[in-house]
Amino acid sequence: MIEATAFGARTIMDRVREYGIPVTEVVNCGGLAIRNPLLMQIYADVIGCDMSVAASEQTCAMGAAIFGAVAAAKQRGALGAWKKRRRCLPCPGDDIPAERANQRVYGELYRLYRRLHDAFGTREWSGRLTM
């Protein structure tokens, strides 16, 4: 299941790259990213880039609070003071490097995944599913 979702994520990221948008960094947040290093390692290896894990489990709430603070500071004309205080925000958490040997294996598995994906998921596909 982890690999299946990782292949799906790679498919999405490949599509984004096809449209000329470089993906140079992936930051993950939430309980699964923090508590499941195996999941993050497999994602790094399948996607082919290092994964960063946010230090906070409450990144959504923190982001909302930060946007609220910035908006309030701007409205009161104190945006410069806010920019000086942002150094107290939590740093990113761990980095999980992609492992090259695993990337080669997952690259081959991904090619098989894409054949199945395209065969069952696109109307344009006209190949055969024989080995």
C-alpha positions as CSV (number, residue, x, y, z in Angstrom):
1,M,0.0,0.0,0.0
2,I,2.8,2.4,0.8
3,E,4.5,1.7,-2.6
4,A,1.2,2.1,-4.4
5,T,0.6,5.5,-2.9
6,A,4.2,6.5,-3.6
7,F,3.8,5.5,-7.2
8,G,0.7,7.6,-7.4
9,A,2.5,10.6,-5.9
10,R,5.4,10.1,-8.4
11,T,2.9,10.1,-11.3
12,I,1.5,13.4,-10.1
13,M,4.9,14.9,-9.6
14,D,6.0,13.7,-13.1
15,R,3.0,15.4,-14.6
16,V,3.8,18.6,-12.8
17,R,7.4,18.4,-14.2
18,E,6.1,17.7,-17.7
19,Y,4.5,21.2,-17.6
20,G,7.9,22.7,-16.8
21,I,7.5,23.2,-13.0
22,P,10.6,22.0,-11.3
23,V,10.1,19.9,-8.1
24,T,13.3,20.4,-6.1
25,E,12.0,19.8,-2.5
26,V,9.3,17.8,-0.8
27,V,8.2,18.7,2.7
28,N,5.9,16.3,4.5
29,C,3.8,17.1,7.6
30,G,1.5,15.4,10.0
31,G,1.5,12.2,12.0
32,L,2.4,9.7,9.3
33,A,5.4,11.7,8.2
34,I,6.7,12.1,11.7
35,R,5.9,8.6,13.0
36,N,6.6,6.4,10.0
37,P,10.2,6.6,8.8
38,L,9.7,3.6,6.5
39,L,6.9,5.4,4.6
40,M,9.1,8.5,4.2
41,Q,12.1,6.4,3.0
42,I,9.9,4.6,0.4
43,Y,8.5,7.9,-0.8
44,A,12.0,9.3,-1.1
45,D,13.2,6.3,-3.0
46,V,10.2,6.1,-5.4
47,I,9.9,9.8,-6.1
48,G,13.7,10.1,-6.4
49,C,14.3,13.1,-4.1
50,D,15.0,13.7,-0.5
51,M,12.1,14.1,1.8
52,S,11.9,16.7,4.6
53,V,9.6,16.2,7.6
54,A,8.2,19.2,9.3
55,A,9.0,19.4,13.0
56,S,5.5,20.2,14.1
57,E,2.6,17.8,14.1
58,Q,0.2,20.8,13.9
59,T,1.5,22.4,10.7
60,C,-2.0,23.4,9.4
61,A,-2.9,25.1,12.7
62,M,0.5,26.8,12.8
63,G,0.2,28.0,9.2
64,A,-3.2,29.5,10.0
65,A,-1.8,31.2,13.1
66,I,1.1,32.6,11.1
67,F,-1.1,34.0,8.4
68,G,-3.3,35.5,11.0
69,A,-0.4,37.1,12.8
70,V,1.1,38.5,9.5
71,A,-2.3,39.9,8.5
72,A,-2.8,41.5,11.9
73,A,0.8,42.9,11.9
74,K,0.3,44.3,8.4
75,Q,-3.0,45.9,9.3
76,R,-1.4,47.6,12.3
77,G,1.7,48.7,10.3
78,A,4.0,46.3,12.3
79,L,5.0,43.9,9.5
80,G,8.7,44.8,9.9
81,A,8.5,43.7,13.6
82,W,6.8,40.4,12.6
83,K,9.6,39.7,10.1
84,K,12.2,40.1,12.9
85,R,10.3,37.7,15.1
86,R,9.8,34.9,12.6
87,R,13.2,33.4,13.7
88,C,11.4,31.9,16.7
89,L,9.3,29.6,14.5
90,P,10.1,25.9,14.7
91,C,12.7,24.6,12.3
92,P,12.1,21.8,9.8
93,G,12.4,18.3,11.2
94,D,14.4,15.4,9.8
95,D,15.6,14.9,6.2
96,I,15.3,11.5,4.7
97,P,17.7,11.0,1.8
98,A,16.7,8.9,-1.2
99,E,18.9,5.8,-1.6
100,R,20.2,5.3,-5.1
101,A,20.1,1.4,-5.0
102,N,16.5,1.5,-4.0
103,Q,15.8,4.1,-6.7
104,R,17.0,1.8,-9.4
105,V,14.7,-1.0,-8.3
106,Y,11.7,1.3,-7.8
107,G,12.4,2.8,-11.2
108,E,11.8,-0.6,-12.9
109,L,8.7,-1.2,-10.7
110,Y,7.5,2.2,-11.6
111,R,7.7,1.5,-15.3
112,L,5.5,-1.6,-14.8
113,Y,3.1,0.5,-12.7
114,R,2.8,3.1,-15.4
115,R,2.0,0.4,-18.0
116,L,-0.8,-0.9,-15.8
117,H,-1.9,2.7,-14.9
118,D,-2.1,3.7,-18.5
119,A,-3.7,0.5,-19.7
120,F,-6.5,0.7,-17.2
121,G,-6.7,4.5,-16.6
122,T,-6.4,6.2,-20.1
123,R,-8.5,5.9,-23.2
124,E,-5.5,6.6,-25.4
125,W,-3.5,3.5,-24.4
126,S,-3.4,0.9,-27.2
127,G,-0.6,-1.4,-26.1
128,R,-0.6,-5.0,-24.8
129,L,-0.1,-6.3,-21.3
130,T,2.0,-9.3,-22.2
131,M,5.4,-9.9,-20.9
